[in-house]
Amino acid sequence: MNITELLAKGGPVIWILALYSSIGLAIVLERYFLFLRLRQLPKSWMARLGQLLDDSQAQQQIAALKGPEANVIRAVVEAQSEDVKDLRGVGERVRGEEIQRMEFGLRTLGILGNTAPLLGLLGTITGMIKAFMVIEQAGGKVDAQALAGGIWEAMITTGVGLAVAIPLLLMLHFLEGSVERRAKKISRCIALLLERRSLEPALTTEVQQTHQWENITDGV
């Protein structure tokens, strides 16, 4: 059976599943090539992130870098130059924006993959209803070969629905894994960038408490 016969015998549900397949394939290819274009942060930068906020030339150095990690680092560096106090909040906000950009279309892909088998089952049910209506109209005297042909034509939609859903769901999990790996890498960059800054208030508080205790003991 060629594609033309499949579309003709499967009914309108097959055409909808063909549209599902086209949309899903377009989303997968677009996301795949997007991830190929997203640049990784050079490994040499990972070792110097802890000292980056203390570098007066940080903005000029980070300007040439591209990619989600670089965008987050650039936002934090620019926020520090503008005397923003909550640098971690800035990093998390930009991280969320980058993840949202990478996840664009994945929700639609999930909907297509999850509803394709149900749509195929719907086509099978409607096909079986038509087959039994023919039996009723014929008064039960129906050729077994003709009945079998009608049934397998009805089953086509279930097979096509599964054939569309399985690759879409596999590609969805692959793309979600890629987004999750980049999200973890971005979180690691934020942690390396700000971990020294997060220690400074604690050290200052500890020093102040030590001085206060010394003042108390000096009076004893």
C-alpha positions in Angstrom: 0.0 0.0 0.0 1.4 3.4 -1.0 0.9 6.7 0.6 -2.0 7.7 -1.7 -3.9 4.5 -0.9 -3.3 4.9 2.8 -4.6 8.4 2.8 -7.6 7.4 0.7 -8.6 4.4 2.9 -7.8 5.9 6.2 -10.3 8.7 6.0 -10.1 12.3 7.4 -8.3 11.1 10.5 -5.3 10.0 8.4 -5.1 13.5 7.0 -5.1 15.0 10.5 -2.3 12.6 11.5 -0.3 13.6 8.4 -0.6 17.2 9.5 0.5 16.2 13.0 3.5 14.5 11.5 4.4 17.6 9.4 4.1 20.0 12.3 6.0 17.8 14.7 8.8 17.3 12.2 9.1 21.0 11.6 9.4 21.7 15.4 12.0 18.9 15.9 14.2 20.2 13.0 13.9 23.8 14.1 14.8 23.1 17.7 17.6 20.7 16.7 19.3 23.3 14.5 18.8 25.9 17.2 20.6 23.8 19.7 23.4 23.3 17.2 23.7 27.1 16.8 23.7 27.8 20.6 27.4 28.3 21.5 28.9 26.8 24.6 30.8 28.9 27.2 34.5 28.3 26.7 36.0 26.1 29.4 38.7 28.7 30.1 35.9 31.0 31.3 34.5 28.5 33.9 37.7 28.8 36.0 37.6 32.6 36.1 33.9 33.2 36.8 34.6 33.5 40.5 36.8 36.6 39.9 34.9 38.0 37.0 32.8 40.5 39.1 36.0 42.0 40.5 37.4 42.6 37.1 36.9 46.2 35.8 37.2 45.0 32.2 34.6 42.3 32.6 31.9 43.9 30.4 34.3 44.3 27.5 35.6 40.8 27.8 32.1 39.1 28.0 30.7 41.2 25.2 32.1 39.0 22.5 30.7 35.7 23.9 27.5 34.2 22.7 25.0 31.6 24.1 22.6 31.3 27.0 25.4 31.1 29.6 27.1 34.2 28.2 23.8 36.1 28.2 23.2 35.3 31.9 26.8 36.3 32.9 26.5 39.5 30.9 23.3 40.4 32.6 24.8 39.9 36.0 27.9 41.9 35.2 25.8 44.7 33.8 23.6 44.6 36.9 26.6 44.9 39.1 27.8 48.0 37.2 24.4 49.6 37.8 24.7 48.9 41.6 21.9 46.3 41.6 22.0 44.4 44.9 20.1 41.2 44.1 22.5 39.8 41.5 21.3 36.3 42.0 17.8 37.4 41.2 19.0 38.9 38.0 20.8 35.7 37.0 17.7 33.6 37.8 15.5 35.9 35.8 17.6 35.8 32.7 18.1 32.0 33.2 14.3 31.6 33.1 14.1 33.7 29.9 16.8 31.6 28.2 15.2 28.3 29.2 11.8 29.6 28.0 13.4 30.4 24.6 15.0 26.9 24.4 11.7 25.3 25.3 9.7 27.1 22.7 7.5 24.6 20.7 8.2 21.6 23.0 4.7 21.9 24.6 3.1 21.7 21.2 5.3 18.7 20.4 4.1 17.0 23.6 0.5 17.7 22.7 0.9 16.2 19.3 2.7 13.1 20.6 0.2 12.4 23.3 -2.9 13.0 21.2 -1.9 11.2 18.1 -2.6 7.6 19.4 -6.0 8.8 20.7 -6.8 10.3 17.4 -5.8 7.1 15.7 -8.1 5.2 18.1 -10.9 7.5 17.3 -10.5 6.8 13.6 -10.6 3.1 14.3 -13.8 3.3 16.3 -15.5 5.4 13.7 -14.4 2.9 11.0 -15.7 0.0 13.0 -19.0 1.8 13.5 -19.3 2.1 9.7 -18.5 -1.5 9.2 -21.2 -2.7 11.6 -23.7 -0.3 10.1 -23.1 -2.1 6.7 -23.7 -5.4 8.5 -27.0 -4.1 9.9 -28.1 -2.8 6.5 -27.3 -6.1 4.9 -29.3 -8.0 7.4 -26.4 -9.9 8.7 -25.6 -11.5 5.3 -22.2 -10.0 4.7 -19.3 -11.5 2.9 -16.6 -12.3 5.5 -13.9 -11.1 3.1 -15.6 -7.7 2.6 -16.1 -7.4 6.4 -12.4 -8.2 7.1 -11.4 -5.6 4.5 -13.5 -3.0 6.2 -12.1 -3.8 9.6 -8.4 -3.6 8.6 -9.1 -0.3 6.9 -10.5 0.9 10.1 -7.4 -0.3 12.0 -5.1 1.7 9.7 -5.6 4.9 11.8 -4.5 3.2 15.0 -1.3 2.1 13.4 -0.6 5.5 11.8 -1.4 7.2 15.1 1.2 5.1 16.9 3.7 5.5 14.1 3.4 9.3 14.4 3.3 9.4 18.2 6.4 7.2 19.0 9.0 9.3 17.0 7.5 12.5 18.3 7.7 11.5 21.9 11.3 10.2 21.5 12.4 13.4 19.9 10.5 15.4 22.7 12.5 13.5 25.4 15.7 14.1 23.5 15.1 17.9 23.2 13.9 18.1 26.8 17.2 16.5 27.9 19.2 19.0 25.9 17.3 21.9 27.6 17.8 20.3 31.0 21.6 20.0 30.5 21.9 23.6 29.4 19.7 24.7 32.3 22.1 22.9 34.8 25.1 24.5 33.1 23.6 27.9 33.4 22.8 27.3 37.1 26.4 26.3 37.6 27.7 29.5 36.0 25.5 31.6 38.2 26.8 29.7 41.3 30.4 30.1 40.3 29.9 33.7 39.5 28.2 34.6 42.8 29.6 32.2 45.3 32.3 34.5 46.5 29.8 37.4 46.8 27.5 35.2 48.9 30.3 34.6 51.4 31.2 38.2 51.9 28.1 39.2 54.0 28.5 36.1 56.2 32.2 36.9 56.8 31.4 40.6 57.6 28.8 39.5 60.1 31.2 37.1 61.7 33.8 39.8 62.1 31.3 42.2 63.6 30.1 39.6 66.1 33.8 38.9 67.1 34.5 42.6 67.7 31.3 42.9 69.8 32.3 39.9 71.9 35.8 41.4 72.4 34.3 44.7 73.5 32.1 42.9 76.1 35.1 40.8 77.4 37.3 43.9 77.6 35.0 45.5 80.1 35.0 42.5 82.4 
